[in-house]
Amino acid sequence: MGVDVAYVEQVAQADQTETLTDFARKGYSVVFAHGGQFDAAVEQVASQFPNTFFVAVNGSIKGDNIAALRIDHLQGSYLCGIIGASLTKSNKLAYIAGQEFEATQQELRGFELGAKSVKPNIQITSTFTGDWNDVAKGKEATLALISTGADVIYQWLDNASAAVLQTASDKGVYAFGNTQDQLDVAPKAVLTSAVKRLDIAIAYLAELAKQKQLKGQIYTIGLERPDILFLGKFGAAVPETVKQKALQAKQEIVDKKITFENCKDAGKDTRCVKT
């Protein structure tokens, strides 16, 4: 794209504001902060640097010089919910993520809606480990959920994700990959993966910025962009009929025959299925 790029990884919560400030001071015109946990720091720093555009990846904020870039996690997890509910024997599914914020809540909601479209009385339990990368915590959370009877686990973790998938495999339960195609991590356990090509989505927004077309809004990208959000390879345990059921639902979402609208459920603001 002919632009200067710099990055830092694994920024601790306490260092977020300083890191964002440092990039802005150095004159970078667009700063991408990866993860909803950055929202508060972005809002704090953006007001001090009106000539820098901040993009909160997986965030839920917007402003004069703030945009959010979101994958519609709910759409991908809805498809996984259909698959999970079709393969569970215990009628108990589980969701594990590093932290609870809007993106993980949306993904959990999609998993629940997809599963309940197949089995309305299915149980979904969720747990948040408090750390995206702690392998021991990921494994411990997986074993705890399996001990309650969950036999299909949907995880969204970073470095800890492989531990969840391998633990599921060791215990003879199923799991879903996330963000990358993770079938090869645990081929016996992984049913499929919700693949999210955030790199392509970020490049799309960077191109908008380069053309001075980036706006202070929330950009949400779903299954209508099959290069950015899609299901990965299917595991051998997924019957062809279940695979086709998930792919048909995907097409219905793209064609807007299945939509997700804002609603209240048990007193909470969330999204519900409209068909």
PESUL-V780596 format. One line per field, one symbol per residue. ss: DSSP state (H for helix, E for strand, - for the rest). phi: phi as a letter, one per 20 degrees, with the letter a starting at -180 (. if undefined). psi: psi as a letter, one per 40 degrees, with the letter a starting at -180 (. if undefined). A space follows every 10 residues. Layout:
ss = ???
phi = ???
psi = ???
//
This chain:
ss = ---------- --HHHHHHHH HHHHH----E EEEE-HHHHH HHHHHH---- --EEEEE--- --E--EEEEE E-HHHHHHHH HHHHHHH--- -EEEEEE--- -HHHHHHHHH HHHHHHHH-- --EEEEEE-- ----HHHHHH HHHHHHH--- -EEEEE---- HHHHHHHHHH ---EEEEEE- --HHH----E EEEEEE-HHH HHHHHHHHHH -------EEE E-------EE E--------H HHHHHHHHHH HHHH----EE EEEEE--EEE EEEE-
phi = .mceccbcdl efgfdfffff ffffffnfec cedepgfegf ffffegfecf ededdefmec cbagcccddc efggfffgff fffgffdfde mcdcccbfbe bgffffffff fffffffecg efdcdcbcfn bfdfffffff fffffffeof cccddccefe fffffffgff emdebdfbmd fdgffbgfef eaceecefff fffffffgff eldfdfbeed dcffdfedca effefffefg ffgffffffg ffffemedcc dfbdclndfb ccecd
psi = efihhiiiif hiddeddddd dddddeehdh hhhhhdeedd dddddddege ehhhhhheaf iiadfhiihh igdddddddd ddddddeide fhiihhidih addddddddd dddddeedgd eihhiiihee heehdddddd dddddddeeh ehhhigibde dddddddddd efiiihiidi hededgdddh daighhgddd dddddddddd efehigihhh haeegeedhi haiiidehid dddddddddd ddddefdhih ihihhfeiha iihh.
//
